[in-house]
């Protein structure tokens, strides 16, 4: 328990000290990473496009049906639904974290 508190305090100190992060240099893509960044952008677009939407619809429908018939734990069903929110809201979550980090500087 004490280790967890110590780790939490160290993490909070790191978040509260933006000068350390600013000393690391500009936050740009490293030289030669253009193809990798493009490939990851394509992968993100593919997975968050029609594929992710279809899988999420099927998952939520299956969870809803299993909850309706009483064959699924409600906590697991809520976890699946929260996971869908995190999957589709990931870009908004990251944007919020980045804007918070910029305000702290």
C-alpha positions as CSV (number, residue, x, y, z in Angstrom):
1,X,0.0,0.0,0.0
2,X,2.9,2.3,0.8
3,X,4.5,1.6,-2.5
4,X,1.3,2.4,-4.3
5,X,1.1,5.7,-2.5
6,X,4.8,6.5,-3.3
7,X,4.3,5.7,-7.0
8,X,1.2,7.9,-7.1
9,X,3.0,10.8,-5.5
10,X,5.9,10.4,-7.9
11,X,3.5,10.3,-10.8
12,X,1.8,13.4,-9.6
13,X,5.1,15.2,-9.1
14,X,6.0,14.3,-12.7
15,X,2.7,15.7,-14.0
16,X,3.1,18.8,-11.9
17,X,6.6,19.5,-13.2
18,X,6.2,20.5,-16.8
19,X,9.7,21.9,-17.0
20,X,11.1,18.4,-17.1
21,X,9.1,17.5,-20.1
22,X,10.0,20.8,-21.9
23,X,13.7,20.0,-21.5
24,X,13.3,17.0,-23.7
25,X,13.2,19.0,-26.9
26,X,10.5,19.7,-29.5
27,X,7.6,17.3,-29.7
28,X,7.8,16.4,-33.4
29,X,8.2,13.3,-35.4
30,X,11.8,12.0,-35.5
31,X,13.7,12.1,-38.8
32,X,12.8,9.2,-41.1
33,X,9.6,8.2,-39.4
34,X,7.3,9.4,-42.2
35,X,6.4,5.9,-43.6
36,X,5.8,4.6,-40.1
37,X,3.6,7.5,-39.1
38,X,1.7,7.1,-42.4
39,X,1.2,3.3,-41.8
40,X,0.0,3.9,-38.3
41,X,-2.4,6.6,-39.5
42,X,-3.8,4.2,-42.1
43,X,-4.2,1.5,-39.5
44,X,-5.9,3.9,-37.1
45,X,-8.3,5.0,-39.9
46,X,-9.1,1.4,-40.8
47,X,-9.6,0.2,-37.3
48,X,-11.7,3.2,-36.2
49,X,-13.7,3.3,-39.4
50,X,-16.1,0.6,-40.6
51,X,-14.3,-2.3,-39.0
52,X,-14.5,-1.0,-35.5
53,X,-18.0,0.3,-35.9
54,X,-19.2,-3.1,-37.1
55,X,-17.4,-5.0,-34.4
56,X,-18.7,-2.6,-31.7
57,X,-22.3,-2.9,-32.9
58,X,-22.0,-6.7,-32.9
59,X,-20.4,-6.7,-29.4
60,X,-23.0,-4.4,-27.9
61,X,-25.8,-6.4,-29.5
62,X,-24.5,-9.7,-28.2
63,X,-24.0,-8.2,-24.7
64,X,-27.5,-6.7,-24.7
65,X,-29.0,-10.0,-25.8
66,X,-27.0,-12.0,-23.2
67,X,-28.0,-9.5,-20.5
68,X,-31.6,-9.7,-21.6
69,X,-31.7,-13.5,-21.3
70,X,-29.8,-13.4,-17.9
71,X,-26.7,-15.2,-19.2
72,X,-24.2,-12.4,-18.6
73,X,-22.8,-10.7,-15.6
74,X,-23.9,-7.0,-15.6
75,X,-20.4,-5.9,-14.7
76,X,-18.8,-7.6,-17.7
77,X,-21.5,-6.1,-20.0
78,X,-20.8,-2.6,-18.6
79,X,-17.1,-3.2,-19.2
80,X,-17.8,-4.0,-22.9
81,X,-19.8,-0.8,-23.3
82,X,-17.3,1.4,-21.5
83,X,-14.6,-0.2,-23.8
84,X,-16.5,0.9,-26.8
85,X,-16.7,4.5,-25.5
86,X,-12.9,4.4,-24.8
87,X,-12.2,3.0,-28.3
88,X,-14.2,5.6,-30.2
89,X,-13.4,8.4,-27.8
90,X,-9.6,7.8,-27.7
91,X,-8.7,10.7,-29.9
92,X,-10.8,13.1,-27.8
93,X,-9.3,11.7,-24.6
94,X,-5.7,12.2,-26.0
95,X,-6.6,15.7,-27.2
96,X,-7.9,16.6,-23.8
97,X,-4.7,15.3,-22.1
98,X,-2.5,17.1,-24.6
99,X,-4.4,20.4,-24.1
100,X,-4.1,20.0,-20.3
101,X,-0.4,19.5,-20.7
102,X,0.0,22.6,-22.8
103,X,-1.9,24.7,-20.3
104,X,0.4,23.5,-17.5
105,X,3.4,24.7,-19.4
